[in-house]
């Protein structure tokens, strides 16, 4: 099946490693992790895979600047600003929050990469961020620029192909490692990382299950959201996708206090895992999702499964520094 073209920007393929100490707690299940936090220090994480496809289209259309959106510590916004600088494009970020909330993590890097930042309120972000980006696009066009709008998380029909190609990468690694993963699990925020993985599984006619762990909002119908994203990939394909909505499996029990907010139990889990495996997960995405995966293993959901692969989607810049976690480590 023909898929869109991309620019090679990430450090790929990313390695897969077994979590020996975590796996030792379970009699019949081995847990592996795909280190997509190693895709590149400046844009580390899952975003670069999606942006490889989106930015190819940006350049093909002759655009000279990019507009995108996210929270003040958005991984996607930071990765977009970094890659825009690399490709000699100007970046404009519409961020939820205020300047006084920033000053570290991803916000600091946005500034370092030269992004032009426009702050909006949480209500404006929820209700009218797309209209605000459209207005900014019109303003820039009146100034003689040719802007391209990338949606939140680069989650659209084109961005999905980042993790369709990651799925194909995983299959090659399975052959090389002599392992077959029964389950692949990943954090779900904007939806296209999960959607791309599911598209990859369906196009490969694999029967393994792909689980998404919602860390964003328990009120969002992610099954519907992911399905709409998958349908948007149709125009880029030379054949119809064989995905069905029924194959989408989202676990909604680990949002906790809400997006970007952490409980003490979640932070303790991140600390304990770091001390057990030398592995750093972030409090916003991977920490919640991996904790959820472990809880689901302990509940018996994956009884009969031998090998589970968790995708480390990065995010360390957005989740740190975290004073509450530091206090736990020092206590």
C-alpha positions as CSV (number, residue, x, y, z in Angstrom):
1,X,0.0,0.0,0.0
2,X,1.3,3.4,-1.0
3,X,1.7,5.9,1.9
4,X,2.7,9.6,1.8
5,X,6.3,10.8,1.6
6,X,8.2,12.1,4.6
7,X,11.4,13.9,5.6
8,X,13.9,11.8,7.6
9,X,14.4,13.9,10.7
10,X,14.3,11.5,13.7
11,X,17.0,9.2,15.0
12,X,15.3,6.0,13.8
13,X,14.8,3.1,14.3
14,X,14.6,3.5,18.1
15,X,15.6,0.5,20.1
16,X,13.5,-2.0,22.0
17,X,14.7,-3.2,25.4
18,X,13.3,-5.6,28.0
19,X,12.5,-4.2,31.4
20,X,14.2,-7.0,33.3
21,X,13.5,-5.9,36.8
22,X,9.9,-5.0,36.2
23,X,9.3,-8.2,34.3
24,X,10.7,-10.3,37.2
25,X,7.6,-9.5,39.2
26,X,5.4,-11.5,36.9
27,X,5.6,-15.2,36.3
28,X,4.6,-15.4,32.7
29,X,4.7,-11.9,31.3
30,X,7.7,-10.0,29.9
31,X,7.5,-6.3,29.5
32,X,9.5,-4.4,26.8
33,X,9.8,-0.8,26.0
34,X,10.4,1.0,22.7
35,X,12.6,4.0,23.3
36,X,10.9,6.7,21.2
37,X,12.3,9.1,23.8
38,X,15.5,8.7,21.9
39,X,14.3,10.1,18.6
40,X,16.4,13.2,19.1
41,X,17.3,15.2,22.2
42,X,15.7,18.5,20.9
43,X,12.5,16.9,19.6
44,X,12.6,13.7,21.6
45,X,9.5,11.6,21.7
46,X,6.7,10.6,19.4
47,X,6.0,14.0,17.8
48,X,8.9,13.9,15.3
49,X,7.5,10.8,13.6
50,X,4.3,12.6,12.8
51,X,6.1,15.8,11.9
52,X,8.3,14.0,9.3
53,X,5.1,13.6,7.2
54,X,3.5,16.9,8.0
55,X,6.7,19.0,7.4
56,X,7.2,17.2,4.0
57,X,3.9,18.6,3.0
58,X,4.8,22.0,4.4
59,X,7.9,22.2,2.2
60,X,6.1,20.8,-0.8
61,X,3.5,23.5,-0.6
62,X,6.2,26.2,-0.4
63,X,5.2,27.4,3.0
64,X,7.6,29.6,5.0
65,X,6.1,29.5,8.5
66,X,4.1,27.1,10.8
67,X,1.3,27.8,13.2
68,X,0.4,25.2,15.8
69,X,-1.1,25.0,19.3
70,X,-0.8,23.2,22.7
71,X,-0.5,23.7,26.4
72,X,2.3,25.9,27.8
73,X,4.5,22.8,28.3
74,X,3.4,21.1,25.0
75,X,5.8,18.5,23.7
76,X,4.4,18.9,20.3
77,X,4.8,22.7,20.3
78,X,8.4,22.3,21.4
79,X,9.2,19.7,18.8
80,X,7.6,21.8,16.1
81,X,9.6,24.9,17.1
82,X,12.8,22.9,17.0
83,X,12.2,21.3,13.7
84,X,11.0,24.6,12.2
85,X,14.3,26.1,13.2
86,X,16.2,23.2,11.6
87,X,14.3,23.7,8.3
88,X,14.6,27.5,8.3
89,X,10.9,28.0,8.9
90,X,9.4,30.5,11.4
91,X,7.2,29.0,14.1
92,X,4.1,30.6,15.8
93,X,2.8,28.8,18.8
94,X,-0.7,29.4,20.3
95,X,-0.4,28.2,23.8
96,X,-2.9,27.7,26.6
97,X,-1.7,29.5,29.7
98,X,0.2,32.7,30.6
99,X,3.9,33.7,30.4
100,X,4.2,33.6,34.2
101,X,3.3,29.9,34.2
102,X,6.3,29.1,32.0
103,X,10.0,29.8,32.2
104,X,11.1,26.1,32.3
105,X,10.7,22.9,30.5
106,X,9.2,23.0,27.0
107,X,8.3,26.7,27.3
108,X,11.9,27.6,27.9
109,X,12.9,25.5,24.8
110,X,10.2,27.2,22.7
111,X,11.8,30.5,23.4
112,X,15.3,29.1,22.8
113,X,14.2,27.9,19.3
114,X,12.9,31.4,18.5
115,X,9.2,30.6,18.4
116,X,6.7,33.5,18.4
117,X,4.3,32.7,21.3
118,X,0.7,33.8,21.6
119,X,-1.0,33.0,24.9
120,X,-4.7,32.3,25.2
121,X,-7.0,31.3,28.1
122,X,-8.1,27.7,28.8
123,X,-11.6,28.6,27.7
124,X,-10.3,30.2,24.5
125,X,-8.2,27.1,23.9
126,X,-11.1,24.7,24.4
127,X,-13.7,26.7,22.4
128,X,-11.9,28.6,19.7
129,X,-8.2,27.6,19.2
130,X,-8.8,26.7,15.6
131,X,-10.4,30.0,14.8
132,X,-7.6,31.8,16.6
133,X,-5.0,30.0,14.5
134,X,-7.1,30.8,11.4
135,X,-7.0,34.5,12.3
136,X,-3.3,34.4,12.8
137,X,-2.9,32.7,9.5
138,X,-4.9,35.5,7.8
139,X,-2.7,38.1,9.5
140,X,0.5,36.5,8.4
141,X,-0.8,36.1,4.8
142,X,-1.5,39.9,4.8
143,X,2.1,40.4,5.7
144,X,3.2,38.4,2.7
145,X,4.0,35.1,4.4
146,X,2.7,31.7,3.5
147,X,1.7,29.9,6.7
148,X,0.7,26.3,7.3
149,X,-1.5,25.3,10.3
150,X,-0.6,22.0,12.1
151,X,-3.3,20.9,14.5
152,X,-2.8,20.0,18.1
153,X,-0.3,17.1,18.4
154,X,0.1,16.9,14.6
155,X,-2.9,14.7,15.0
156,X,-4.6,14.5,11.7
157,X,-4.9,12.2,8.7
158,X,-1.3,12.9,7.7
159,X,0.2,12.7,11.2
160,X,-1.2,9.2,11.6
161,X,1.4,7.8,9.3
162,X,4.2,8.5,11.8
163,X,3.1,5.6,13.9
164,X,1.9,3.5,10.9
165,X,5.6,3.5,9.9
166,X,6.6,3.0,13.6
167,X,4.5,-0.2,13.5
168,X,6.3,-1.4,10.5
169,X,9.6,-0.7,12.3
170,X,8.4,-2.8,15.2
171,X,7.7,-5.7,13.0
172,X,11.2,-5.7,11.6
173,X,12.6,-5.5,15.1
174,X,10.5,-8.5,16.2
175,X,12.1,-10.5,13.4
176,X,15.6,-9.4,14.4
177,X,14.9,-10.1,18.1
178,X,13.0,-13.3,17.7
179,X,10.1,-11.9,19.7
180,X,6.4,-11.5,19.0
181,X,4.5,-8.9,21.0
182,X,1.0,-10.0,21.9
183,X,0.0,-6.5,23.1
184,X,1.3,-3.0,22.3
185,X,0.3,-0.2,24.7
186,X,0.7,3.6,24.5
187,X,-0.4,6.8,26.2
188,X,-3.3,8.5,24.5
189,X,-3.5,12.3,24.4
190,X,-4.4,13.7,21.0
191,X,-5.0,10.3,19.5
192,X,-2.9,9.8,16.3
193,X,0.0,7.8,17.9
194,X,-2.6,5.2,18.8
195,X,-4.4,5.6,15.5
196,X,-1.3,5.1,13.5
197,X,-0.3,1.9,15.4
198,X,-3.8,0.5,14.9
199,X,-3.7,1.3,11.2
200,X,-0.3,-0.5,11.0
201,X,-1.7,-3.5,12.7
202,X,-4.7,-3.7,10.5
203,X,-2.8,-3.1,7.2
204,X,-0.4,-5.9,8.3
205,X,-3.4,-8.1,9.1
206,X,-2.1,-8.7,12.6
207,X,-4.4,-10.0,15.3
208,X,-2.4,-8.5,18.2
209,X,-4.3,-6.0,20.4
210,X,-3.3,-2.3,20.6
211,X,-4.3,-0.6,23.8
212,X,-4.4,3.1,24.4
213,X,-4.2,4.5,28.0
214,X,-6.1,7.8,28.2
215,X,-4.1,10.3,30.3
216,X,-5.9,13.4,28.9
217,X,-9.6,13.5,29.9
218,X,-11.9,10.8,31.0
219,X,-14.9,12.7,29.5
220,X,-13.5,12.6,26.0
221,X,-14.8,9.7,23.8
222,X,-11.4,8.7,22.5
223,X,-12.8,5.8,20.6
224,X,-14.7,8.2,18.5
225,X,-11.9,10.7,18.3
226,X,-9.4,8.1,17.1
227,X,-11.8,6.7,14.6
228,X,-12.3,10.2,13.0
229,X,-8.6,10.6,12.8
230,X,-8.2,7.2,11.0
231,X,-10.9,8.2,8.5
232,X,-8.9,11.4,7.7
233,X,-6.0,9.3,6.5
234,X,-8.1,7.8,3.7
235,X,-7.4,10.5,1.1
236,X,-3.6,9.9,1.5
237,X,-3.9,6.1,0.7
238,X,-4.2,4.3,-2.6
239,X,-6.6,1.8,-1.0
240,X,-9.3,1.9,1.7
241,X,-8.1,1.3,5.3
242,X,-9.3,-1.9,6.7
243,X,-9.5,-0.5,10.3
244,X,-12.8,-0.8,12.1
245,X,-14.0,1.2,15.0
246,X,-14.6,-2.0,17.0
247,X,-10.8,-2.7,17.1
248,X,-10.1,0.5,19.1
249,X,-9.4,-0.3,22.7
250,X,-9.0,2.6,25.1
251,X,-8.5,2.3,28.9
252,X,-9.9,5.4,30.6
253,X,-9.1,4.7,34.3
254,X,-5.8,6.4,34.8
255,X,-6.4,10.1,34.0
256,X,-6.2,10.8,37.8
257,X,-6.6,14.4,38.7
258,X,-6.6,15.5,35.1
259,X,-4.2,16.3,32.3
260,X,-0.8,17.5,33.6
261,X,-1.8,17.0,37.2
262,X,-0.2,14.3,39.4
263,X,-1.2,12.4,42.5
264,X,1.4,11.3,45.0
265,X,0.9,7.7,44.0
266,X,1.7,8.5,40.4
267,X,4.8,10.4,41.4
268,X,6.0,7.6,43.7
269,X,5.5,5.2,40.8
270,X,7.8,7.3,38.5
271,X,10.4,7.5,41.3
272,X,10.3,3.8,42.1
273,X,10.6,2.9,38.4
274,X,13.6,5.2,37.9
275,X,15.3,3.5,40.9
276,X,14.4,0.0,39.6
277,X,15.2,0.4,35.9
278,X,17.2,3.6,35.5
279,X,14.3,4.7,33.3
280,X,12.7,8.2,33.5
281,X,9.0,8.6,32.6
282,X,7.3,11.9,32.7
283,X,4.4,12.9,35.0
284,X,2.1,14.0,32.2
285,X,2.1,11.1,29.6
286,X,4.2,8.1,30.1
287,X,4.3,7.9,33.8
288,X,0.5,7.7,34.1
289,X,0.2,5.4,31.1
290,X,2.9,2.9,32.2
291,X,1.5,2.9,35.7
292,X,-1.9,2.1,34.2
293,X,-0.4,-0.7,32.2
294,X,1.1,-2.3,35.3
295,X,-2.2,-1.9,37.2
296,X,-4.0,-3.7,34.3
297,X,-1.4,-6.5,34.3
298,X,-2.0,-6.9,38.1
299,X,-5.8,-6.9,37.6
300,X,-5.5,-9.9,35.3
301,X,-6.5,-8.2,32.0
302,X,-3.5,-9.6,30.3
303,X,-3.6,-13.1,31.7
304,X,-2.4,-15.5,29.0
305,X,-0.2,-12.9,27.3
306,X,3.5,-13.5,27.1
307,X,5.1,-10.3,25.7
308,X,3.9,-6.7,26.1
309,X,5.5,-3.7,24.3
310,X,5.1,-0.2,25.8
311,X,5.9,2.8,23.6
312,X,7.9,5.4,25.5
313,X,6.6,8.6,23.7
314,X,9.1,10.9,25.5
315,X,7.9,14.1,27.2
316,X,10.6,14.6,29.8
317,X,11.0,18.3,29.1
318,X,7.4,19.0,29.7
319,X,7.1,17.1,33.0
320,X,10.2,18.4,34.7
321,X,11.3,20.0,36.9
322,X,8.7,18.7,39.2
323,X,9.0,20.0,42.8
324,X,6.6,17.5,44.2
325,X,8.6,14.6,42.7
326,X,11.8,16.1,44.0
327,X,10.4,16.4,47.5
328,X,9.4,12.7,47.3
329,X,12.9,11.7,46.2
330,X,14.5,13.7,49.1
331,X,12.1,12.4,51.7
